[in-house]
Amino acid sequence: MKLAVLYNRTNIIITVTLLIIGAVIYFFAINYIARIQLDNDLTEEVGEVVDYVSTNHKLPKQVDFDEDQTIFIETDKKDIQPRFFDTVYVNSKEKENEPGRAIESIIRVNDSYYRVIITVSRESTEYLLQFVGIITLGLMVGLLLILFLANRYFLNGLWKPFYALLHQIKGFNISEENSFKLTNERVDEFVELSTAIDSMSARVRNDYQNLKHLTDNASHEMLTPLAVITSKLDTLIQHERLPSEISEQIEDIYAATSKLSRLNQTLLLLTKIENNQIVGNEPIDLNTLLGDKIKQFNELILAKHIIVTENVGAKKIFVSKYLIDILLNNLISNAIWHNKDYGRLIVMLDDGAMVFQNTGISVALNQETIFERFKKGSKSEGTGLGLTLVENICRFYGWKISYDLKEDLHTFKVTF
């Protein structure tokens, strides 16, 4: 989830929560104030009745207007605590029930006691509360709309420098000289972030160049002594008077030296792929190249009596011919060397994927470590980098390499 979306969501949730809490408090406060006002009016009316009785020594006439009622009921009780309560009374004009607020008290007329109940209408108060509720709801909707528009346009514009900087980071190439620049330098935090990233990239690029020079120099310096050793071993192997024991040892040294040379070249190639230093892409007819590669391995295929099945469709890709040669060589040779005598090799190609299937041991390889460096079988004589190289080439071109054991067939699938 993007930071702006998370911020907007949190901001709106907090705002709505506070508005709802505020609206509830506001509603009860208005209701309380209106009720206190009605109670004060009722208290004053009771006082007017008491003053009338004190002056005239008789009850006033019972009044019944549109909005209030006064009722006198003779009682034996001499004193009760005045109480206020909500009630419903009949509006004589409208002939319908209306909500009301009432007060009940005791008054004395000569030697008699009467309960006086005065009721006033609460309809105006209800209208006031409804009006306040509508206004509050309108304010909430308006505020949320303003917040949404402000977050959508103002905050998105505020985050544009960050996303521009993020786009530059995604396109960062360690082998190229470039710097990170902001399009808008009003926000101090973004400027500080840009400066820190620029400084970090400069250090990384410097370390990379130093490591690259070290690797290139070391590789170059290793090639010369390896070539000399190989040449001397060739001469020794061809010597006719060498004892068989020494000849076998020299052949072992020769094989180890050749393996070391291949290992050196493979590690260099992996480094170039990982650092995006491969150039020279060209359109390749993969189906044609795949058929040619299978023919190149024909002697090995015949030596193990492997039955090859090809289901190859047309597929054109834009890649480095050098890298695709290495990928096919590793996958085909892997399917042959780890196959069994009189086994099967199935090669399939369509517009979406390239698949190699071969018979072999009935136990599946470890899918978590099969593409790691220097992971190989106990009987393998390779460098342990073949499948690592295949995975790096696939990743370089945005492809996906996967392994599975299906019906006793070891399956490597390259999905384009």
FENZI-V691520 format. One line per field, one symbol per residue. ss: DSSP state (2 for helix, 1 for strand, 0 for the rest). psi: psi as a letter, one per 40 degrees, with the letter a starting at -180 (. if undefined). burial: + if it has 16 or more other ideal C-beta (glycine too) atoms within 10 Angstrom, else -. A space follows every 50 residues. Layout:
ss=???
psi=???
burial=???
This chain:
ss=00222222222222222222222222222222222222222222222222 22222200000001000111111110000000111111111000011111 11111111100111111111102222222222222222222222222222 22222222022222222222000000000000000002222222222222 22222222222222222222222222222222222220000002222222 22222222222222222222222200000011111222222222220222 22200011111100011111222222222222222220000001111110 00111111000000000000000000000000000222222222220001 1111110011111110
psi=hidddddddddddddddddddddddddddddddddddddddddddddddd dddddefiiiihigadeiihhhhiiehehihhiiiiahihhddefiiiii hiihihihhbeiiihhhhhiiedddddddddddddddddddddddddddd ddddddddedddddddddddehhdeihiihiiehfdhddddddddddddd dddddddddddddddddddddddddddddddddddddehdehiddddddd ddddddddddddddddddddddddefehifiihhgdddddddddddeddd dddefhhhhhghihhhigihdddddddddddddddddeiihfaihhhiha edihhhhiiaiehiihddedeihfhiideieaeeedddddddddddefih hiiihhffhhhhhhh.
burial=---+---+----------+---+------+---+---+---+--++--+- --+-----+--------+++++----------------+-+------+-+ +++++-+-----++-+++++++--+---+--+---+---+---------- +-------+-++-++--+-----------+-+-------+--++--+--- +---+------+----------------++--+----------------+ --++--+---+--+-++++++++----+-----+-++-++--++--+--- +----+-+---+--+-+-++--++-++++++++++++++---+++++++- ---+++++++----+----++-+-++-----++-++++++++++-++-+- ++--+---++++++-+
